[in-house]
Amino acid sequence: MSSNRIGSSSVPVSVTLASAGSTRGLSSVASLARPRYRRPCGRTRVDSGAGRVSRVSEPQVRAAAVVLASGAGTRVGSATNKVYLPLAGRPLLHWSLDAFAGLPGIAAVVLVARPQDQDLAETAASAAGAELVHGGSSRQESELHALRHLAGRIRTGEIDTVLIHDGARPLVGPELIAEVLRTVAEHGGAVPGLLADDVEAASADGTALAPTPPGRMVKAQTPQGFRAAELLAVYERAAAEGFTGTDTASCVERFSDLPVHWVPGDQRNLKITYPHDLVVAEGLLAAGG
């Protein structure tokens, strides 16, 4: 597999930037020097004839945000699922759900949770006005459960975009969500990430560092966004063939030609994996940033 495609890197948490002018895969480094966030729907213009301000009609995004909270999260060192641990006085998961609730373009929020966390999940879903779905035995199966839950609305066009977000990323901001939505509307798929200058690719057997692939590496974040109908079809095909990808984008790449573009991530959008990550997140919230 060529190195300009998502999931091709031997570093699991990273994806490779495509070369400039590529019509498939990730956008070029040159175009990302100064990221500019734009609203996903609508823009204003001035009518040159009368000086009136009017709205330019653009396709309205109808997105479902799927928030994954069905993992165990054992590395954080707690018997409780990490997404229910307190963060600035509220369960961590509540921050993740609230990041999407009420945003322009978000028509539904779906929480995917473990059956054993039912009571905690119901409380979180109710507080955010989210729909609750039980997860599966893997991340991909959990995503499939959410997509099947949304399938009727996807087929009728009520939902045209799906965002997949880690429940353990509580500090995702509205600007990043809006940019992912805008990029999906324009291209079909979007993966946020941070440039990773300190990442090297390892050989398959782990005995040596492999040659650095062309382009630069990014550490992928969420939400990852895709056109809903294509994503549902991809996941049904993956399930039929028994394929399990490393993340949502790798599954899309395997079973579709949907263009997936990289968008600039956010340093604040960290994933809570270890106890220290909670301390960092608390500090960011306390600083108001």
Buried (B, 14 or more C-beta within 10 A) or exposed (E): EEBBBBBBBBBEBBBBBBBEEBEBBBBBBEEBEEEEBEBBBEEEEEEEEEEEEEEEEEEEBBBBBBBBBBBEBEEBEEEEBBBBBEBBEBBBBBBBBBBBEEBBBBBBBBBBBBEEBEEBBEBBBEBBEBBBBBBBEEBBBBBBBBBBBBBEBBEEEBBBBBBBBBBBBBBBBBBBBBBBBBBBBEBBBBBBBBBBEEBEBEEEEEEEEEEEBEBBBBBBBBBBBBBBBBBBBBBBBBBEEEBEBBBBBBBBBBBBEBBBBBBBBBEBBBBBBEEEBBEBBBEBBEEEE
